[in-house]
Amino acid sequence: MRAIDLHTHTCKSDGSYTPTELVDYAIEKNLAAVAITDHDSIEGLDEAVAHAAALKERGLPSVEVIPGIEFSTKYEKQDVHIVGLYISYDGQAFQDALGGFVDSRINRNRKMCANLQGAGIDITYEKLLAMYPDAVITRAHYASYLLENGYVKSRQDAFARYLGDHTKYFVPREKVTPSQAVELIVKAGGVPILAHPPLYHMGNDRLDALVSFLKADGLMGIEVFYSTYSNQDVRDMQRLADKYELFVSGGSDFHGANKPGLDLGCGYGRLFVPEEALWKIKAALPRTS
């Protein structure tokens, strides 16, 4: 059985690969399917889908490209990420809602730039856009900017001194709730997935309560497989999936060069998301007849 990867990022958010490059790499890795799930962005989906389709039409090796997104949300002061798979992203209502998220990011980025200017750093939001055109600017881009312009010695140094949650320069972004993200994905005909729950360090009871709450809102899946999971994490997530009758999902959270050592399809070498998991998700798609 071939592997799939249902959680990846391109340069349209905070990855380093273009959508075309990511599709080509998925083919090189012999993946059966790859989901493009950029942060609060659908800018890379048309390119990725079109490239895979063109390869297939020419009789060349191709891969199924799943249109997706990853929403950053807030639950009881806790960051929680919701992945959407098979979204119909060209609907006006979906694009309008997404525009609100993008506006929130822009306001946050302008405030962070102002804070960093106060530290003597020559940075503006316009300079970031010029360096990373068409990308949704995230802290990964700030880190690259600071490193390339000689303000820090490493990306880790950038986060420790300027970009981390507890530095005086960081500005939190207004975020939607997990329920709102789930609802938006469902309305777009997609499959909402709770991303990498062990990373939230909620504790078993609180995580169980979150999953129960989101299941009632329309949550359909949970990431049982992820690059940094231990064997116990996999077992715990599988139990939650079974308890709440959720689809099993998973992925590498591939970011290319922005997450060194983490590879597409296999994470840090131990990840394997079976194609069978996708068969079950596809069988339940609302558009399937």
C-alpha positions in Angstrom: 0.0 0.0 0.0 1.3 3.4 -0.9 1.7 6.4 1.4 -0.3 9.6 1.4 0.4 13.0 3.1 -2.6 15.0 4.1 -0.8 18.0 5.8 1.7 20.0 3.8 2.6 23.7 3.2 3.9 25.6 0.2 5.5 29.0 -0.3 2.0 30.4 -0.4 2.1 30.3 3.4 5.3 29.3 5.3 6.8 26.5 3.2 9.7 26.8 0.8 8.4 24.8 -2.1 6.2 26.3 -4.8 2.9 24.3 -5.4 4.4 22.9 -8.6 7.6 21.8 -6.8 5.6 20.2 -4.0 3.5 18.2 -6.5 6.6 17.1 -8.4 8.3 16.0 -5.1 5.2 14.1 -4.1 5.4 12.2 -7.4 9.2 11.6 -6.8 8.3 10.2 -3.4 5.7 7.9 -5.0 2.8 9.3 -2.9 -0.7 8.2 -3.8 -2.1 11.6 -2.7 -1.0 14.9 -1.2 -3.1 17.6 0.4 -2.0 21.2 0.1 -3.0 22.8 3.5 -1.5 26.2 3.6 -2.2 28.4 6.7 -5.4 30.3 6.1 -4.6 30.4 2.4 -5.9 28.8 -0.8 -3.5 30.7 -3.1 -1.5 27.7 -4.1 -4.4 25.3 -4.9 -5.1 26.2 -8.5 -1.5 25.9 -9.5 -1.0 22.5 -7.7 -4.3 21.0 -9.1 -3.6 22.3 -12.6 -0.1 21.0 -12.6 -1.1 17.5 -11.5 -3.9 17.4 -14.1 -1.6 18.5 -16.9 0.9 15.7 -16.0 -1.9 13.1 -16.0 -3.3 14.4 -19.3 0.2 14.0 -20.9 0.4 10.4 -19.7 3.2 11.3 -17.2 3.4 10.1 -13.6 1.0 12.2 -11.4 -0.5 12.3 -7.9 -3.9 13.1 -6.5 -3.8 16.7 -5.2 -6.4 17.3 -2.5 -7.5 21.0 -2.1 -7.1 21.9 1.6 -6.4 24.5 4.1 -5.2 24.8 7.8 -7.0 27.3 10.0 -5.3 28.7 13.1 -7.9 29.0 15.8 -8.1 29.7 19.5 -9.8 27.5 22.1 -9.7 28.6 25.8 -6.5 30.6 25.1 -5.0 27.6 23.4 -3.9 27.5 19.8 -5.8 24.7 17.9 -5.4 24.0 14.2 -8.2 22.7 12.0 -7.3 21.1 8.6 -9.9 21.1 5.8 -9.7 18.5 3.1 -11.5 18.4 -0.3 -12.8 22.0 0.2 -14.7 23.7 -2.6 -12.5 26.7 -2.3 -13.9 28.8 -5.2 -17.2 29.6 -3.5 -17.8 33.3 -2.8 -18.9 32.7 0.8 -15.8 30.7 1.6 -13.5 33.3 -0.1 -15.2 36.2 1.8 -14.7 34.5 5.1 -11.1 33.7 4.3 -10.6 37.4 3.4 -11.4 38.3 6.9 -8.7 36.0 8.2 -6.2 37.5 5.9 -7.1 41.0 7.0 -6.5 40.0 10.6 -3.0 38.7 9.6 -2.2 41.9 7.9 -3.1 44.1 10.9 -1.1 41.8 13.2 2.0 42.0 10.8 1.9 45.8 10.7 1.9 45.9 14.5 4.8 43.4 14.7 6.8 45.4 12.2 6.3 48.5 14.3 7.5 46.7 17.4 10.6 45.4 15.6 11.4 48.9 14.3 11.5 50.0 17.9 14.3 47.5 18.4 16.3 49.2 15.7 15.4 46.7 12.9 14.9 48.1 9.4 11.7 46.2 8.6 8.3 47.1 7.2 5.3 44.9 6.1 6.0 46.1 2.5 9.6 44.9 2.6 8.4 41.5 3.8 5.9 41.3 0.9 8.7 42.3 -1.5 10.9 39.5 -0.3 8.2 36.9 -0.2 5.7 37.9 -2.9 2.3 36.1 -2.9 3.0 34.4 0.5 0.8 34.7 3.6 3.3 36.3 5.9 4.0 34.3 9.0 6.7 34.3 11.7 8.8 32.0 9.5 9.1 34.8 7.0 10.2 37.2 9.8 12.8 34.7 10.9 14.2 34.4 7.3 14.2 38.2 7.0 16.1 38.7 10.2 18.6 36.0 9.3 19.2 37.2 5.8 19.7 40.8 6.9 22.2 39.9 9.7 20.1 40.7 12.7 20.3 37.2 14.1 22.6 34.2 13.8 20.0 31.5 13.3 16.2 31.0 13.0 16.2 29.8 16.6 17.9 33.0 17.7 15.2 35.0 15.8 12.4 33.3 17.8 14.2 33.5 21.1 14.9 37.2 20.8 12.2 38.6 18.7 9.4 36.3 17.5 8.5 33.9 20.3 5.2 34.2 22.1 6.8 35.6 25.3 9.0 38.3 23.6 7.9 41.9 23.9 7.8 42.2 20.1 5.2 39.4 19.5 1.7 40.4 18.6 -1.0 37.7 18.8 -3.4 37.6 16.0 -7.2 37.6 16.4 -8.3 34.1 15.7 -11.5 32.3 14.9 -12.7 29.5 17.1 -12.3 25.8 16.2 -16.1 25.6 15.8 -16.2 28.4 13.3 -13.4 26.8 11.3 -15.2 23.4 11.3 -18.4 25.1 10.2 -16.7 26.9 7.4 -15.1 23.8 6.1 -18.3 21.8 6.2 -20.2 24.6 4.3 -17.4 24.4 1.7 -18.2 20.7 1.2 -15.0 19.7 2.9 -13.8 17.3 5.6 -12.7 19.1 8.9 -9.8 17.4 10.7 -8.4 18.2 14.1 -4.6 18.7 13.5 -1.9 17.2 15.7 -3.7 17.2 19.1 -0.7 16.0 21.2 1.1 19.2 20.4 -1.5 21.2 22.4 -0.5 19.5 25.7 -4.1 19.7 26.9 -4.2 16.6 29.0 -6.4 13.6 28.2 -9.7 14.9 29.8 -9.5 18.4 28.3 -8.6 17.0 24.8 -11.5 14.5 25.1 -13.8 17.4 25.9 -12.6 19.4 22.9 -13.1 16.5 20.5 -16.6 15.8 21.9 -17.4 19.5 21.5 -16.1 19.7 17.9 -17.7 16.4 16.9 -21.1 18.0 17.7 -20.2 20.9 15.5 -19.3 18.7 12.5 -15.7 17.5 13.1 -15.1 14.5 10.9 -11.5 13.4 11.5 -8.4 13.6 13.6 -4.7 13.3 12.8 -3.7 9.9 14.2 -0.4 10.0 12.3 2.1 12.9 12.5 5.8 13.5 12.2 6.6 14.0 15.8 4.2 11.5 17.4 5.4 8.8 19.7 3.9 5.3 19.5 1.8 6.2 22.5 0.5 9.3 20.8 -0.6 7.2 17.8 -2.5 4.8 20.2 -4.1 7.7 22.1 -5.3 9.4 18.9 -6.6 6.1 17.5 -8.6 5.6 20.6 -10.1 9.1 20.2 -10.9 8.4 16.6 -12.6 5.1 17.5 -14.5 6.7 20.5 -16.0 9.5 18.4 -16.2 7.7 15.1 -13.8 10.0 13.4 -11.8 9.5 10.2 -8.1 8.7 10.6 -5.9 11.3 9.0 -2.3 12.4 9.2 0.6 14.0 7.5 4.1 15.2 7.8 3.4 19.0 8.2 6.1 19.4 5.5 7.5 22.9 5.1 10.5 22.2 2.9 13.7 24.0 4.0 11.8 25.8 6.7 11.6 22.6 8.8 15.0 21.0 8.2 15.1 17.2 8.4 11.3 16.8 8.1 10.6 15.2 4.8 7.4 14.8 2.7 5.5 11.6 3.3 7.8 10.2 6.0 8.4 13.1 8.4 11.5 12.4 10.3 11.7 8.9 8.9 9.1 6.9 10.9 5.8 8.4 9.5 3.6 6.3 7.2 0.0 7.4 6.5 -1.7 4.5 4.6 -3.7 5.1 1.5 -6.5 3.2 3.0 -7.3 6.1 5.3 -8.0 8.3 2.3 -10.3 5.7 0.8 -12.6 5.9 3.8 -12.6 9.8 3.7 -13.4 9.9 0.0 -16.3 7.4 0.4 -18.0 9.9 2.8 -17.5 13.0 0.7 -20.8 14.9 0.4 -20.2 15.5 -3.3 -19.7 11.8 -4.0 -22.6 10.1 -5.8 
